[in-house]
Structure formats: C-alpha cells, structure tokens
Amino acid sequence: MRNRAVFYWLDKPEILAQQRLLIDIYGGAHGVLNEGALDSTLARPVNLNAYEGVDDPCRLAACYGYGFAKNHCFVDGNKRVALVTMDVFLGLHDLDLCASEPEAVAIILALCTDDLNEDELARWLRLNTRPLD
C-alpha cells in the first residue's frame, strides 16, 4: 500500500476572507460573482487528489491558481486570489513560492490570456518553490 500525503485544503470562508483582504488593500469590488464556479474551483484539487491520486503540492496549487484565474469566481480580484491562494496552499505544505513579484504577476497574466496552461503553471511552481526554513 502506498503512503499518501496529507493535504490541508483551503475552504470557502478562508478564500472569501482572502478576497476581502485583497480588495481592501488593493481596491476593487467585494463579493462572489459565481457561487458555482467558486465551489467547483475549491473542489477540483481535492478531487484530483482523491480520485486521480495527484499528490504533488505544486500540481494541486496550480489547480487552485488556474481555477481562480480562469473561472471568474469573484466580482474583482480573481488574479490576485489565484496568486495568493497558490502561495498560501504551498505554505501550508512547507513550501515557499520564491519567484519575484513581477515574475509571479506575469505568470498569472499569461495564464489568463491562455499563453500558459495548468500543467505549465505546475512546472513553473516546481521551479519556483523551495522548502520553508
């Protein structure tokens, strides 16, 4: 029997709090635009792990990032939530996103314009994370 990693999943109250904080800091409109998209985005990494056996934290973080960047869950701040959610998820699993802020922003923008796909985002995360000290 294979050992399975234990993951700490982000829940809706945490994500809603993140969006509120990011909007308070950087501006924009508060609120959920599409509740179904939000629920789907939160469930997808959990399902990838449970049903497809994906146990790579960078792949699962990319799943969160892709979902929040592409699914337009919120009225505003979707790209910000995508980046912060990946960073928080990686941090919960003892990984530090060590890319520069301009590089991270460029990656999220590339994702939103379909110049980068989810698998490529996961590869980028693997190259730009390191174990937390």
Secondary structure by P-SEA (a helix, b strand, c coil): cbbbbbbbcccaaaaaaaaaaaaaacccccccccaaaaaaaaaaaaaaaaccccccaaaaaaaaaaaaacccccccaaaaaaaaaaaaaaaaacccccccaaaaaaaaaaaaaccccaaaaaaaaaacccccc
